[in-house]
Amino acid sequence: MYVEINPSLAGNIGVKDGEMVWVESNQGKVRVKAKITNASMKRQSSCPITGQVYLKEKTMRADILKGLLNMHFGDSCNIVTAPGYDEITAMQETKVGLCKVYKAQGG
């Protein structure tokens, strides 16, 4: 698995693209690769959920993950998400939460 980090945040914590980082919350922590991208805002990070993606009945997984396949290993980011759920929709509340991202020893 990997975490998307904005270049500004990456610079603040001294992390380069592809280096290992810890993503930690009050639920636990995971060691994942950093993917430096402007897709994340300055104070946000994102651990994408990957799987089969379909567009017009054709699987697009290979196209979407091209270039990222070497980053899909290690701990699941579900470890650091909250176990709760939205009472109105009964959907799990795993999409948002506070976390700390920092460089893992040995990069």
C-alpha positions as CSV (number, residue, x, y, z in Angstrom):
1,M,0.0,0.0,0.0
2,Y,1.1,3.6,-0.4
3,V,0.1,7.0,0.9
4,E,-0.3,10.1,-1.4
5,I,1.5,13.1,0.1
6,N,1.6,16.7,-1.1
7,P,5.1,17.9,-2.0
8,S,4.9,20.6,0.7
9,L,4.2,18.1,3.4
10,A,6.8,15.7,2.0
11,G,9.4,18.5,2.2
12,N,8.4,19.3,5.8
13,I,8.9,15.7,7.0
14,G,12.0,15.1,4.8
15,V,10.4,12.3,2.6
16,K,11.2,11.6,-1.0
17,D,8.9,9.7,-3.5
18,G,9.1,6.0,-2.9
19,E,10.5,6.2,0.6
20,M,8.8,4.4,3.5
21,V,6.7,6.4,6.0
22,W,4.6,5.6,9.0
23,V,0.9,6.6,8.9
24,E,-0.3,6.7,12.5
25,S,-3.7,7.3,14.1
26,N,-5.2,6.5,17.5
27,Q,-6.3,3.2,15.9
28,G,-2.8,2.0,15.0
29,K,0.0,2.6,12.5
30,V,1.1,1.2,9.1
31,R,4.4,1.4,7.3
32,V,3.8,2.2,3.6
33,K,5.5,3.9,0.6
34,A,5.2,7.6,0.0
35,K,3.8,8.7,-3.3
36,I,4.5,12.4,-3.7
37,T,1.8,14.1,-5.7
38,N,-0.1,17.4,-6.0
39,A,-3.3,15.4,-6.0
40,S,-3.3,15.7,-2.2
41,M,-3.8,19.1,-0.5
42,K,-1.0,20.5,1.7
43,R,-2.2,19.1,5.1
44,Q,-3.9,16.0,3.8
45,S,-2.8,12.5,2.9
46,S,-4.6,9.7,1.1
47,C,-4.3,6.0,1.2
48,P,-6.3,4.9,-1.9
49,I,-8.4,1.8,-2.0
50,T,-7.4,-0.2,-5.0
51,G,-9.3,-3.0,-6.7
52,Q,-11.2,-3.7,-9.8
53,V,-12.4,-0.5,-11.5
54,Y,-14.9,-0.9,-14.4
55,L,-15.6,1.6,-17.1
56,K,-18.1,0.7,-19.9
57,E,-18.0,-3.0,-18.7
58,K,-14.2,-3.2,-19.3
59,T,-11.8,-3.6,-16.4
60,M,-9.5,-0.6,-16.1
61,R,-7.4,-1.9,-13.2
62,A,-4.3,-2.3,-15.3
63,D,-4.6,1.1,-16.8
64,I,-5.2,2.8,-13.5
65,L,-2.5,1.0,-11.6
66,K,0.2,1.3,-14.3
67,G,3.3,2.6,-12.7
68,L,2.0,2.0,-9.2
69,L,2.1,-1.8,-9.0
70,N,5.4,-1.8,-7.2
71,M,3.8,0.3,-4.4
72,H,1.0,-2.2,-3.6
73,F,2.4,-4.2,-0.8
74,G,2.6,-4.0,2.9
75,D,0.1,-3.1,5.6
76,S,-3.5,-2.1,4.8
77,C,-4.5,1.4,5.7
78,N,-7.7,0.0,7.2
79,I,-5.6,-0.5,10.3
80,V,-5.5,3.2,10.9
81,T,-9.1,4.1,10.1
82,A,-11.9,4.4,12.6
83,P,-14.1,1.4,13.3
84,G,-17.3,3.5,13.4
85,Y,-20.1,4.0,10.9
86,D,-22.5,6.7,9.9
87,E,-25.8,6.2,11.8
88,I,-28.0,7.6,9.0
89,T,-26.6,5.7,6.1
90,A,-25.1,2.8,8.0
91,M,-21.9,3.2,5.9
92,Q,-18.5,2.6,7.5
93,E,-16.7,5.8,8.4
94,T,-13.3,4.8,7.0
95,K,-12.8,7.6,4.6
96,V,-11.6,10.4,6.9
97,G,-9.6,10.7,10.1
98,L,-6.7,12.4,11.8
99,C,-3.3,10.9,11.3
100,K,0.4,11.7,11.6
101,V,2.7,10.9,8.7
102,Y,6.4,10.7,9.3
103,K,9.5,9.1,7.8
104,A,10.3,5.5,8.7
105,Q,13.8,4.7,9.9
106,G,15.9,3.4,7.0
107,G,13.7,5.3,4.5
